[in-house]
Amino acid sequence: MKKDAGNANLMNGVPELLILRTLSRREMYGYELVRAIHASTGEKILLSEGCVYPLLHAMERKKWLASRRAAADGRTRVYYRLTPKGNQRLEKIVSQWNGMSSAIHLALGGDREQSMPA
Protein backbone atom coordinates (compact mmCIF):
# COMPACT_ATOMS: atom_id res chain seq x y z
CA MET A 1 0.00 0.00 0.00
CA LYS A 2 1.17 3.52 -0.77
CA LYS A 3 2.46 5.71 2.07
CA ASP A 4 0.01 8.30 3.36
CA ALA A 5 0.42 11.24 0.99
CA GLY A 6 -2.04 13.37 2.94
CA ASN A 7 -5.59 14.38 2.30
CA ALA A 8 -6.03 15.89 -1.17
CA ASN A 9 -8.23 18.69 0.19
CA LEU A 10 -5.66 19.51 2.86
CA MET A 11 -3.02 19.77 0.14
CA ASN A 12 -4.93 22.41 -1.88
CA GLY A 13 -2.61 25.34 -2.45
CA VAL A 14 0.43 23.58 -0.98
CA PRO A 15 2.12 22.81 -4.32
CA GLU A 16 1.88 26.48 -5.33
CA LEU A 17 3.32 27.59 -2.01
CA LEU A 18 6.18 25.08 -2.14
CA ILE A 19 7.05 25.87 -5.76
CA LEU A 20 7.16 29.61 -5.17
CA ARG A 21 9.14 29.26 -1.94
CA THR A 22 11.67 26.90 -3.48
CA LEU A 23 12.15 29.12 -6.53
CA SER A 24 12.58 32.15 -4.27
CA ARG A 25 15.91 30.64 -3.24
CA ARG A 26 17.27 30.08 -6.78
CA GLU A 27 16.22 29.22 -10.30
CA MET A 28 15.65 25.55 -11.12
CA TYR A 29 14.38 23.30 -13.87
CA GLY A 30 11.26 21.20 -13.27
CA TYR A 31 12.70 17.87 -12.17
CA GLU A 32 15.28 19.65 -9.99
CA LEU A 33 12.39 21.53 -8.36
CA VAL A 34 10.52 18.28 -7.65
CA ARG A 35 13.61 16.81 -5.96
CA ALA A 36 14.28 20.01 -3.97
CA ILE A 37 10.72 20.12 -2.62
CA HIS A 38 10.89 16.46 -1.65
CA ALA A 39 14.18 17.02 0.19
CA SER A 40 13.09 20.26 1.87
CA THR A 41 9.94 18.62 3.30
CA GLY A 42 11.88 15.79 4.92
CA GLU A 43 10.71 13.53 2.07
CA LYS A 44 7.09 13.87 3.29
CA ILE A 45 5.81 15.62 0.15
CA LEU A 46 6.56 14.27 -3.30
CA LEU A 47 4.92 16.29 -6.04
CA SER A 48 4.67 14.51 -9.36
CA GLU A 49 6.03 16.12 -12.49
CA GLY A 50 2.46 15.88 -13.82
CA CYS A 51 1.41 18.23 -11.02
CA VAL A 52 4.41 20.56 -11.16
CA TYR A 53 4.70 21.32 -14.88
CA PRO A 54 1.10 22.54 -15.35
CA LEU A 55 1.54 24.76 -12.28
CA LEU A 56 4.83 26.14 -13.60
CA HIS A 57 3.17 27.00 -16.92
CA ALA A 58 0.18 28.60 -15.19
CA MET A 59 2.43 30.63 -12.90
CA GLU A 60 4.44 31.79 -15.89
CA ARG A 61 1.24 32.94 -17.62
CA LYS A 62 0.35 34.90 -14.46
CA LYS A 63 3.84 36.49 -14.56
CA TRP A 64 4.79 34.97 -11.20
CA LEU A 65 7.64 33.12 -12.89
CA ALA A 66 10.00 33.80 -15.76
CA SER A 67 11.85 31.10 -17.65
CA ARG A 68 14.91 30.66 -19.80
CA ARG A 69 16.14 27.78 -21.92
CA ALA A 70 19.66 26.45 -21.52
CA ALA A 71 21.55 23.50 -22.94
CA ALA A 72 22.68 20.93 -20.38
CA ASP A 73 23.97 17.40 -20.93
CA GLY A 74 22.99 17.44 -24.60
CA ARG A 75 19.41 18.53 -23.97
CA THR A 76 17.58 21.76 -23.45
CA ARG A 77 16.23 22.51 -20.00
CA VAL A 78 13.79 25.23 -19.02
CA TYR A 79 14.87 27.04 -15.87
CA TYR A 80 12.28 28.93 -13.83
CA ARG A 81 12.81 31.85 -11.48
CA LEU A 82 10.55 34.00 -9.33
CA THR A 83 9.56 37.44 -10.59
CA PRO A 84 8.73 40.45 -8.37
CA LYS A 85 5.04 39.65 -8.95
CA GLY A 86 5.73 36.05 -7.91
CA ASN A 87 7.46 37.24 -4.78
CA GLN A 88 4.38 39.33 -3.88
CA ARG A 89 2.20 36.26 -4.40
CA LEU A 90 4.53 34.19 -2.20
CA GLU A 91 4.39 36.76 0.61
CA LYS A 92 0.58 36.77 0.44
CA ILE A 93 0.15 33.00 0.59
CA VAL A 94 2.81 32.58 3.31
CA SER A 95 0.85 35.06 5.42
CA GLN A 96 -2.41 33.19 4.74
CA TRP A 97 -0.78 29.82 5.49
CA ASN A 98 0.73 31.10 8.76
CA GLY A 99 -2.65 32.42 9.89
CA MET A 100 -4.40 29.17 9.05
CA SER A 101 -1.64 27.11 10.66
CA SER A 102 -1.90 29.13 13.89
CA ALA A 103 -5.68 28.68 13.98
CA ILE A 104 -5.39 24.92 13.48
CA HIS A 105 -2.69 24.71 16.15
CA LEU A 106 -5.05 26.41 18.61
CA ALA A 107 -7.96 24.16 17.65
CA LEU A 108 -5.79 21.08 18.22
CA GLY A 109 -5.03 22.18 21.74
CA GLY A 110 -1.84 24.16 21.32
CA ASP A 111 -1.37 26.98 23.82
CA ARG A 112 -4.38 25.61 25.71
CA GLU A 113 -3.39 27.26 28.99
CA GLN A 114 -3.38 30.69 27.39
CA SER A 115 -6.51 30.26 25.29
CA MET A 116 -8.82 28.49 27.77
CA PRO A 117 -10.85 30.59 30.24
CA ALA A 118 -9.94 30.07 33.90
N, CA, C and O of each residue as an XYZ file, in Angstrom:
472
protein
N       0.838     -1.188      0.000
C       0.000      0.000      0.000
C       0.880      1.247      0.000
O       1.957      1.254      0.596
N       0.434      2.260     -0.645
C       1.167      3.519     -0.767
C       1.206      4.249      0.570
O       0.237      4.231      1.328
N       2.355      4.901      0.854
C       2.465      5.709      2.068
C       1.406      6.798      2.055
O       0.963      7.234      0.993
N       1.006      7.230      3.234
C       0.012      8.301      3.356
C       0.565      9.583      2.762
O       1.512     10.164      3.292
N      -0.024     10.021      1.666
C       0.417     11.244      0.989
C      -0.361     12.449      1.484
O      -0.139     13.563      1.009
N      -1.257     12.250      2.418
C      -2.045     13.368      2.940
C      -3.376     13.475      2.227
O      -3.563     12.935      1.137
N      -4.266     14.159      2.838
C      -5.587     14.384      2.298
C      -5.497     15.369      1.140
O      -4.880     16.426      1.273
N      -6.102     15.036      0.011
C      -6.029     15.892     -1.172
C      -6.580     17.289     -0.885
O      -6.017     18.280     -1.349
N      -7.677     17.377     -0.125
C      -8.232     18.691      0.192
C      -7.288     19.503      1.068
O      -7.173     20.718      0.907
N      -6.616     18.834      1.989
C      -5.657     19.509      2.858
C      -4.488     20.053      2.044
O      -3.893     21.067      2.408
N      -4.165     19.389      0.956
C      -3.018     19.770      0.136
C      -3.340     20.892     -0.856
O      -2.434     21.371     -1.539
N      -4.591     21.322     -0.955
C      -4.927     22.410     -1.883
C      -4.080     23.635     -1.588
O      -4.030     24.101     -0.449
N      -3.424     24.150     -2.595
C      -2.608     25.341     -2.448
C      -1.184     25.075     -2.008
O      -0.323     25.941     -2.162
N      -0.913     23.895     -1.463
C       0.427     23.584     -0.976
C       1.440     23.501     -2.123
O       2.532     24.054     -1.990
N       1.131     22.839     -3.238
C       2.122     22.813     -4.321
C       2.529     24.213     -4.788
O       3.711     24.468     -5.018
N       1.571     25.106     -4.927
C       1.880     26.482     -5.330
C       2.818     27.140     -4.328
O       3.813     27.755     -4.712
N       2.504     27.009     -3.065
C       3.324     27.589     -2.009
C       4.743     27.025     -2.052
O       5.714     27.780     -1.997
N       4.865     25.707     -2.150
C       6.182     25.083     -2.143
C       7.001     25.429     -3.386
O       8.213     25.625     -3.298
N       6.351     25.503     -4.520
C       7.054     25.873     -5.755
C       7.582     27.294     -5.654
O       8.757     27.544     -5.923
N       6.725     28.216     -5.269
C       7.158     29.614     -5.171
C       8.265     29.776     -4.132
O       9.244     30.481     -4.378
N       8.120     29.137     -2.985
C       9.137     29.261     -1.937
C      10.472     28.691     -2.397
O      11.521     29.298     -2.179
N      10.432     27.543     -3.024
C      11.672     26.904     -3.479
C      12.351     27.738     -4.549
O      13.574     27.885     -4.542
N      11.569     28.285     -5.469
C      12.153     29.119     -6.528
C      12.575     30.493     -6.020
O      13.311     31.201     -6.708
N      12.125     30.881     -4.834
C      12.575     32.154     -4.274
C      14.039     32.061     -3.842
O      14.709     33.081     -3.680
N      14.523     30.856     -3.659
C      15.915     30.640     -3.245
C      16.875     30.686     -4.430
O      17.964     31.254     -4.337
N      16.456     30.074     -5.561
C      17.274     30.081     -6.781
C      16.477     29.496     -7.927
O      15.478     28.809     -7.712
N      16.917     29.769     -9.149
C      16.221     29.219    -10.302
C      16.502     27.724    -10.417
O      17.561     27.242    -10.014
N      15.534     27.003    -10.972
C      15.648     25.552    -11.125
C      14.858     25.105    -12.339
O      13.960     25.807    -12.806
N      15.198     23.933    -12.845
C      14.379     23.298    -13.874
C      13.396     22.359    -13.170
O      13.572     22.045    -11.993
N      12.377     21.918    -13.880
C      11.261     21.200    -13.273
C      11.616     20.011    -12.405
O      11.195     19.947    -11.250
N      12.384     19.063    -12.935
C      12.703     17.872    -12.166
C      13.561     18.213    -10.952
O      13.412     17.609     -9.891
N      14.453     19.176    -11.110
C      15.277     19.646     -9.993
C      14.380     20.227     -8.891
O      14.631     20.019     -7.705
N      13.355     20.942     -9.287
C      12.394     21.529     -8.364
C      11.651     20.434     -7.592
O      11.484     20.533     -6.376
N      11.211     19.401     -8.293
C      10.516     18.279     -7.654
C      11.406     17.658     -6.584
O      10.949     17.406     -5.469
N      12.664     17.411     -6.912
C      13.608     16.811     -5.956
C      13.877     17.743     -4.772
O      13.966     17.287     -3.632
N      14.006     19.043     -5.039
C      14.285     20.010     -3.967
C      13.118     20.092     -2.985
O      13.332     20.167     -1.775
N      11.896     20.079     -3.494
C      10.716     20.118     -2.615
C      10.656     18.845     -1.772
O      10.382     18.905     -0.574
N      10.905     17.722     -2.379
C      10.892     16.455     -1.655
C      11.922     16.474     -0.525
O      11.628     16.057      0.595
N      13.113     16.954     -0.819
C      14.176     17.018      0.192
C      13.849     18.035      1.290
O      14.065     17.768      2.472
N      13.329     19.196      0.896
C      13.087     20.262      1.875
C      11.908     19.963      2.798
O      11.761     20.613      3.833
N      11.074     19.000      2.445
C       9.942     18.618      3.296
C      10.239     17.337      4.076
O       9.325     16.670      4.562
N      11.518     17.005      4.191
C      11.878     15.790      4.916
C      11.348     14.549      4.227
O      11.070     13.541      4.876
N      11.210     14.622      2.918
C      10.705     13.534      2.075
C       9.265     13.144      2.402
O       8.849     12.012      2.157
N       8.506     14.097      2.961
C       7.090     13.866      3.286
C       6.185     14.231      2.118
O       5.099     13.668      1.974
N       6.629     15.181      1.275
C       5.805     15.616      0.151
C       6.568     15.371     -1.136
O       7.658     15.905     -1.344
N       5.978     14.557     -1.992
C       6.556     14.273     -3.300
C       5.539     14.683     -4.352
O       4.546     13.993     -4.582
N       5.802     15.808     -4.981
C       4.921     16.286     -6.041
C       5.325     15.607     -7.339
O       6.512     15.511     -7.649
N       4.360     15.145     -8.085
C       4.668     14.513     -9.364
C       4.986     15.585    -10.401
O       4.551     16.732    -10.289
N       5.745     15.190    -11.400
C       6.030     16.120    -12.491
C       4.734     16.512    -13.199
O       4.614     17.621    -13.719
N       3.763     15.593    -13.216
C       2.465     15.877    -13.821
C       1.692     16.945    -13.080
O       0.806     17.577    -13.656
N       2.008     17.158    -11.823
C       1.413     18.232    -11.019
C       2.211     19.516    -11.192
O       1.637     20.595    -11.342
N       3.535     19.398    -11.172
C       4.411     20.564    -11.159
C       4.424     21.315    -12.479
O       4.303     22.540    -12.481
N       4.565     20.623    -13.598
C       4.702     21.324    -14.875
C       3.479     22.167    -15.243
O       3.651     23.299    -15.694
N       2.255     21.666    -15.070
C       1.101     22.541    -15.346
C       1.080     23.776    -14.446
O       0.704     24.863    -14.887
N       1.483     23.608    -13.187
C       1.538     24.758    -12.280
C       2.617     25.748    -12.709
O       2.397     26.959    -12.663
N       3.774     25.251    -13.123
C       4.831     26.142    -13.604
C       4.348     26.959    -14.795
O       4.580     28.166    -14.864
N       3.677     26.295    -15.732
C       3.169     26.996    -16.923
C       2.106     28.024    -16.548
O       2.093     29.131    -17.088
N       1.220     27.664    -15.632
C       0.176     28.599    -15.194
C       0.786     29.796    -14.469
O       0.359     30.932    -14.675
N       1.775     29.546    -13.631
C       2.429     30.632    -12.898
C       3.205     31.545    -13.847
O       3.304     32.751    -13.618
N       3.743     30.971    -14.894
C       4.442     31.791    -15.886
C       3.448     32.684    -16.636
O       3.738     33.847    -16.914
N       2.279     32.130    -16.960
C       1.241     32.939    -17.622
C       0.781     34.089    -16.728
O       0.449     35.167    -17.221
N       0.763     33.860    -15.416
C       0.348     34.901    -14.460
C       1.483     35.875    -14.147
O       1.305     36.815    -13.372
N       2.646     35.644    -14.751
C       3.838     36.492    -14.565
C       4.446     36.354    -13.176
O       5.167     37.243    -12.724
N       4.160     35.240    -12.492
C       4.786     34.972    -11.199
C       6.170     34.377    -11.393
O       7.035     34.487    -10.525
N       6.366     33.745    -12.547
C       7.640     33.122    -12.886
C       8.091     33.598    -14.252
O       7.282     33.974    -15.100
N       9.394     33.573    -14.445
C       9.998     33.795    -15.760
C      10.844     32.559    -16.039
O      11.281     31.872    -15.116
N      11.068     32.283    -17.313
C      11.850     31.103    -17.653
C      12.908     31.443    -18.690
O      12.835     32.458    -19.383
N      13.882     30.567    -18.769
C      14.908     30.657    -19.801
C      15.299     29.242    -20.182
O      15.256     28.326    -19.361
N      15.680     29.077    -21.436
C      16.141     27.775    -21.920
C      17.661     27.763    -21.916
O      18.317     28.750    -22.248
N      18.201     26.602    -21.524
C      19.657     26.455    -21.523
C      20.012     25.011    -21.846
O      19.329     24.080    -21.419
N      21.079     24.840    -22.598
C      21.552     23.505    -22.941
C      22.285     22.914    -21.743
O      23.077     23.591    -21.087
N      22.008     21.634    -21.469
C      22.675     20.926    -20.382
C      22.677     19.439    -20.702
O      21.627     18.853    -20.967
N      23.847     18.836    -20.679
C      23.972     17.396    -20.930
C      23.330     16.977    -22.253
O      22.680     15.934    -22.326
N      23.511     17.782    -23.288
C      22.991     17.438    -24.602
C      21.498     17.621    -24.779
O      20.938     17.168    -25.777
N      20.855     18.258    -23.855
C      19.411     18.525    -23.966
C      19.145     19.961    -23.553
O      20.004     20.632    -22.980
N      17.961     20.410    -23.850
C      17.577     21.763    -23.446
C      16.684     21.677    -22.219
O      15.704     20.933    -22.193
N      17.043     22.451    -21.204
C      16.229     22.514    -19.995
C      15.624     23.898    -19.884
O      16.209     24.887    -20.326
N      14.441     23.953    -19.285
C      13.787     25.227    -19.016
C      13.960     25.514    -17.531
O      13.492     24.762    -16.676
N      14.636     26.609    -17.247
C      14.873     27.037    -15.869
C      13.855     28.117    -15.505
O      13.601     29.037    -16.282
N      13.279     27.987    -14.312
C      12.276     28.933    -13.827
C      12.842     29.736    -12.670
O      13.633     29.234    -11.871
N      12.424     30.990    -12.594
C      12.815     31.850    -11.479
C      11.619     32.712    -11.089
O      10.726     32.962    -11.898
N      11.618     33.153     -9.857
C      10.555     33.996     -9.328
C      10.697     35.420     -9.860
O      11.808     35.939     -9.970
N       9.586     36.040    -10.183
C       9.561     37.443    -10.592
C       9.140     38.285     -9.385
O       8.717     37.731     -8.371
N       9.250     39.612     -9.479
C       8.733     40.447     -8.371
C       7.245     40.174     -8.089
O       6.827     40.154     -6.931
N       6.460     39.967     -9.136
C       5.042     39.653     -8.948
C       4.879     38.298     -8.252
O       3.973     38.122     -7.436
N       5.749     37.350     -8.572
C       5.725     36.049     -7.912
C       6.111     36.157     -6.449
O       5.560     35.456     -5.600
N       7.052     37.029     -6.158
C       7.461     37.240     -4.775
C       6.316     37.842     -3.960
O       6.122     37.482     -2.799
N       5.560     38.758     -4.567
C       4.385     39.326     -3.883
C       3.353     38.239     -3.600
O       2.764     38.197     -2.519
N       3.137     37.360     -4.578
C       2.199     36.256     -4.402
C       2.676     35.334     -3.280
O       1.874     34.897     -2.455
N       3.965     35.039     -3.245
C       4.529     34.188     -2.199
C       4.298     34.810     -0.827
O       3.857     34.123      0.095
N       4.587     36.086     -0.681
C       4.389     36.761      0.612
C       2.928     36.661      1.055
O       2.649     36.433      2.232
N       2.003     36.830      0.117
C       0.579     36.767      0.445
C       0.176     35.372      0.914
O      -0.518     35.237      1.921
N       0.602     34.338      0.198
C       0.150     33.003      0.595
C       0.888     32.491      1.828
O       0.337     31.679      2.571
N       2.120     32.942      2.067
C       2.806     32.584      3.310
C       2.047     33.178      4.494
O       1.861     32.512      5.512
N       1.614     34.418      4.364
C       0.847     35.061      5.424
C      -0.467     34.305      5.672
O      -0.840     34.065      6.820
N      -1.155     33.936      4.606
C      -2.405     33.186      4.743
C      -2.154     31.828      5.394
O      -2.898     31.416      6.284
N      -1.104     31.134      4.950
C      -0.776     29.820      5.495
C      -0.438     29.925      6.983
O      -0.893     29.107      7.782
N       0.360     30.930      7.356
C       0.729     31.097      8.763
C      -0.497     31.361      9.633
O      -0.592     30.833     10.741
N      -1.428     32.165      9.146
C      -2.653     32.424      9.894
C      -3.485     31.169     10.065
O      -3.997     30.900     11.151
N      -3.622     30.400      8.993
C      -4.400     29.166      9.053
C      -3.714     28.137      9.949
O      -4.375     27.441     10.720
N      -2.406     28.045      9.848
C      -1.638     27.106     10.659
C      -1.783     27.427     12.146
O      -1.941     26.521     12.965
N      -1.730     28.709     12.496
C      -1.905     29.129     13.894
C      -3.297     28.772     14.405
O      -3.448     28.300     15.532
N      -4.299     28.996     13.584
C      -5.675     28.684     13.979
C      -5.860     27.182     14.199
O      -6.523     26.770     15.152
N      -5.284     26.378     13.334
C      -5.391     24.921     13.485
C      -4.640     24.464     14.725
O      -5.115     23.600     15.463
N      -3.474     25.041     14.952
C      -2.689     24.712     16.147
C      -3.519     24.971     17.407
O      -3.538     24.141     18.317
N      -4.191     26.096     17.464
C      -5.048     26.407     18.615
C      -6.191     25.413     18.738
O      -6.492     24.944     19.836
N      -6.829     25.090     17.621
C      -7.956     24.159     17.650
C      -7.531     22.763     18.093
O      -8.332     22.026     18.669
N      -6.287     22.397     17.830
C      -5.791     21.077     18.221
C      -5.285     21.037     19.662
O      -4.812     20.004     20.135
N      -5.388     22.160     20.343
C      -5.026     22.179     21.744
C      -3.717     22.852     22.055
O      -3.284     22.846     23.208
N      -3.078     23.427     21.077
C      -1.841     24.157     21.319
C      -2.126     25.408     22.117
O      -3.166     26.041     21.929
N      -1.223     25.772     22.999
C      -1.367     26.976     23.821
C      -2.685     26.958     24.616
O      -3.297     28.001     24.847
N      -3.096     25.781     25.020
C      -4.381     25.612     25.711
C      -4.463     26.449     26.977
O      -5.508     27.033     27.266
N      -3.376     26.515     27.733
C      -3.388     27.256     28.994
C      -3.674     28.733     28.773
O      -4.336     29.370     29.593
N      -3.177     29.280     27.664
C      -3.384     30.692     27.388
C      -4.751     30.968     26.765
O      -5.317     32.045     26.949
N      -5.279     29.986     26.027
C      -6.508     30.260     25.287
C      -7.774     29.803     26.014
O      -8.873     30.192     25.619
N      -7.650     28.997     27.055
C      -8.823     28.486     27.768
C      -9.163     29.442     28.919
O      -8.268     29.907     29.624
N     -10.464     29.735     29.110
C     -10.850     30.586     30.243
C     -10.585     29.878     31.561
O     -10.669     28.652     31.639
N     -10.266     30.642     32.590
C      -9.936     30.073     33.899
C     -11.176     29.664     34.657
O     -11.078     29.167     35.779
